[in-house]
């Protein structure tokens, strides 16, 4: 499949993934409608609202740790793409970065809404995420000459998204809450596709 066709397919899949982040039973054809105090997403008829928090009793400590870790990971993803977005030269890479930003912003809102604020596991949800990931890689992107930004972003973002795919893959195997595991499945699939595309871009 030509690279631009693959890119278009991935961008569409990413945006649908972001729209479904609020609920695994969401209608993928509905455009998410963000609410001020709840995650973006759409809900199927008769289902709980997409922004509704998951009952903490249905989540294991592993579910909470995964969500907390992924919140920090997605915060760093947004930092990476926003740092480079104004300097990118390749149109395809710029489009991919914008799709990743939109998707992970939606996922981030959903995950924050799902994390418990009281009870067992709340301390994990309050984990401090400053310095999450490779700060040296972020500094490398920040100081890259304009001619090298596209290449450096591909390398930094591919490594970053690969770690997200690894985390999500492990969560699918050990998680308890099915909504969290469904999100993990979609994260693993989308990040794996992103890594392949980033590494395959000349």
C-alpha positions in Angstrom: 0.0 0.0 0.0 1.5 3.5 -0.9 2.8 5.4 2.1 0.3 8.3 1.7 -2.6 5.8 1.5 -1.4 4.1 4.6 -1.1 7.5 6.3 -4.6 8.4 5.4 -5.9 5.1 6.7 -4.0 5.5 10.0 -5.1 9.1 10.5 -8.7 8.0 10.1 -8.2 5.1 12.5 -6.5 7.4 15.1 -9.4 9.8 15.1 -11.9 7.0 15.5 -9.8 5.6 18.4 -9.8 9.0 20.1 -13.6 9.3 19.6 -14.1 5.9 21.2 -11.8 6.5 24.2 -14.6 7.4 26.5 -16.4 4.1 26.2 -15.8 0.8 24.5 -19.4 0.7 23.4 -19.3 4.1 21.8 -20.7 4.7 18.3 -17.6 5.2 16.2 -19.6 7.2 13.6 -20.5 9.9 16.1 -18.1 12.8 16.5 -17.1 13.3 20.2 -18.7 16.3 21.9 -16.3 17.4 24.7 -17.9 18.6 27.9 -16.2 21.0 30.3 -16.1 18.6 33.2 -16.0 15.2 31.4 -13.9 13.3 28.9 -14.7 13.6 25.2 -16.6 10.7 23.7 -19.9 9.4 22.5 -22.2 6.8 24.2 -24.3 4.1 22.8 -28.0 4.2 23.7 -28.7 2.9 27.1 -25.0 3.0 28.1 -23.4 5.1 30.8 -22.3 8.5 29.5 -18.8 8.4 28.0 -17.5 10.8 30.5 -18.8 8.8 33.5 -16.1 7.6 35.9 -15.6 3.8 36.1 -16.7 2.3 39.4 -13.4 2.0 41.4 -14.6 -1.4 42.7 -14.4 -2.8 39.2 -10.7 -1.8 38.8 -7.7 -3.6 40.1 -4.6 -1.8 41.3 -3.0 -2.8 38.0 -5.8 -1.0 36.1 -5.2 2.1 38.1 -1.4 2.0 37.7 -1.8 1.5 33.9 -4.2 4.5 33.6 -2.0 6.7 35.8 1.1 5.7 33.8 -0.6 6.3 30.5 -1.8 9.7 31.6 1.8 10.7 32.1 2.8 9.0 28.8 0.1 10.9 26.8 1.0 14.2 28.5 4.5 13.7 27.3 3.3 12.7 23.8 1.4 16.0 23.5 4.5 17.8 24.7 6.6 16.2 22.0 4.3 16.8 19.1 3.5 20.4 20.1 7.1 21.2 20.5 7.9 20.1 16.9 4.6 20.9 15.1 5.5 24.4 14.1 8.9 23.4 12.7 8.0 20.3 10.6 8.6 20.4 6.9 7.1 17.1 5.7 3.4 17.4 5.1 2.7 13.7 5.8 4.5 13.9 9.1 2.7 17.1 10.1 -0.6 15.4 9.3 0.3 12.3 11.4 1.5 14.4 14.3 -1.8 16.4 14.3 -3.8 13.1 14.3 -1.7 11.8 17.2 -2.3 15.0 19.1 -6.1 14.9 18.6 -6.3 11.2 19.5 -4.2 11.4 22.7 -5.9 14.5 23.9 -9.3 12.6 23.8 -7.7 9.5 25.4 -6.1 11.7 28.1 -9.4 13.3 29.0 -11.1 9.9 29.3 -8.3 8.3 31.4 -8.3 11.3 33.8 -12.1 10.9 34.3 -11.7 7.1 35.0 -9.0 7.4 37.6 -10.3 7.2 41.2 -9.8 10.2 43.5 -10.4 8.3 46.8 -10.1 4.8 48.0 -7.6 2.0 47.2 -5.3 2.9 44.3 -6.0 6.7 44.6 -2.3 7.3 45.5 -1.2 5.7 42.3 -3.6 7.9 40.3 -2.0 10.9 41.9 1.5 9.9 40.7 3.7 12.8 39.8 4.4 12.6 36.1 7.1 15.3 35.7 10.1 13.8 34.0 8.1 10.9 32.6 10.0 9.4 29.7 13.3 10.3 28.3 14.1 14.0 29.0 17.3 13.7 27.0 15.3 12.8 23.9 13.0 15.8 24.5 16.0 18.1 24.8 17.4 16.6 21.6 14.2 17.5 19.8 14.1 21.0 21.4 17.6 21.8 20.2 17.5 20.1 16.8 18.3 22.4 13.9 15.4 23.1 11.6 16.8 20.8 8.9 16.8 17.9 11.3 13.5 18.3 13.2 11.6 15.9 11.0 14.1 13.1 11.4 14.5 13.7 15.2 10.8 13.7 15.7 10.4 10.4 13.9 13.1 8.9 16.1 11.9 10.3 19.4 8.2 9.7 18.8 8.8 6.2 17.5 10.6 5.2 20.6 8.0 6.9 22.8 5.1 5.3 21.1 6.7 1.9 21.1 6.9 2.1 24.9 3.2 2.9 25.0 2.4 -0.1 22.9 4.4 -2.3 25.2 2.6 -1.0 28.3 -0.8 -1.5 26.7 0.0 -5.0 25.5 0.9 -6.0 29.0 -2.3 -4.4 30.4 -4.5 -6.5 28.0 -3.0 -9.6 29.6 -3.3 -8.7 33.3 -6.0 -6.0 33.5 -9.3 -6.6 35.3 -11.6 -3.8 34.1 -12.9 -4.6 30.5 -13.3 -0.9 29.6 -9.6 -0.3 30.6 -8.5 -3.4 28.7 -10.4 -2.3 25.6 -8.7 1.0 25.7 -5.4 -0.8 26.1 -6.1 -2.9 23.0 -6.7 0.2 20.9 -3.7 1.9 22.3 -1.5 -1.1 21.5 -2.9 -1.3 17.9 -2.6 2.5 17.1 0.8 3.0 18.6 2.2 0.0 16.9 0.9 1.3 13.5 2.3 4.7 14.3 5.8 3.3 15.0 5.8 1.3 11.8 4.8 4.4 9.8 7.3 6.7 11.6 10.1 4.3 11.0 9.1 3.7 7.4 9.1 7.4 6.5 12.1 8.3 4.5 
